[in-house]
Amino acid sequence: MFQRVRLRLSALLVAIFLALYILTSILIYSLSVRLMVGSVDAVMEATAQPLVAEVSTSFNRGQFPTEFVKLTKLSSLYPKVSVIILRDALGHVIASTNPQIKSNFPYDFPDAKTSQTTVESPSHQYYRVLTKRIMNPYKQTEGFLQIGLNIDRDLAGLKRLSEVLWMVAIAGTALAAVAGLYMSQLTLRPIVRSWQQQQQFVADASHELRTPLSIIQLNLEVMTGDPTKTIGENMEWIEVIAKETHRLRRLTQDLLTLARLGAPREQVELEAVNLPELLASVVNSFQLSASAKGLQLTLQAHLPQDEVVATRGNPDRLYQLFTILIDNAVKYTNHGEVTVSMEKKRSHVHVAVKDSGIGIAAAQIGYVFDRFYRTDAARVRATGGSGLGLSIAKMIVDEHAGKIFVHSSEGQGTMFTVHLPTI
Ligand code: ADP
């Protein structure tokens, strides 16, 4: 699936490159042609102007332009042009600086005083030809002055330019294709990764949902197998069903929270949250379950007198964050204590949840924030965890521009520290 997308992206890149390149090449080529023609025409114009003036004066005096004819013999006087031709009104050649050039230059352009054109000679040479009509004061044509300039070298230059442009086009297309493949791979990498994660998530979630559902089904089958039994007699199975239903409810609740936290559009209501108050309330809600396990649960706030420590956030989410951490601390501690402490550090507040519980092995500590990760599936099975709590906690911390850290040593205890910006 991604291979096709990759190919399409590269093809798009090649198409964009080619379109831009063709446009630029056309621009470069036509500009070069215009520049070449412009400079050739300028040379011919500069040569023609004094000659036209001289020839028309002779014609006007009714003389044959003998001086001009003499001048044309000295063709070295006009090194920049290839040929200068003087014609009479009928087009017959009167004089030419280079009789070798058997000119088939067109001369009679009706109504035009000056005209430029490009001509191919019988010997396949190319000339740019400037023709000037020489008029008498009665607006009658007396003759034509023509200047020809061989442009073979300029045309060869243009041909070379077009060859280079073609070569660059071919090399550029190949390069664009390679670059396109590489860049599309780079672009798609995070998409592929998140797609794979999504796939994994769906697989894990289905697995997690299937397990309690299978247990419920099994227990129901046991009960329906003997319809004569009373509810009291089936209590053992009913209790299992109730426990698994509770597990399912928690799991779906966690999945919903994850989906909501991950949704980009959900706007979180932010307000000033008094952290000591919030922590006191979470700690209170766990006092019963902690003392039921014989644990000492305390809140220590290292704060100067009367100082209010507040963060900008969503109180429900923050409540959920500390509930997850304290719930885990109580859950994974069999004796000793759980301490929640708070400390203000310049622009941040550090909240630590420390327990003297079973701890996390060093090799597993890097994965505890992953979805569905449980350090020991069998052990956790007994505590009913889904492995989603810490990934939800991490998302809440991220959402509040904070950071979360974990320190633990197996068998000795764990400490989760949350850093949140204060206001
Ligand atoms: P769960 O619902 O299984 O507790 P969490 O995402 O909250 O899922 O935690 C992931 C895993 O990290 C747990 O299964 C447990 O193995 C480990 N863990 C979390 N908190 C603690 C703790 N305070 N002490 C020891 N292990 C912990």
Residues whose N, C-alpha, C, O or C-beta is under 5 A from the ligand:
A	BS01	ADP	N328 A329 Y332 G357 G359 I360 V368 Y373 R374 T375 D376 V380 G385 S386 G387 L388 G389 L390 S391 T414
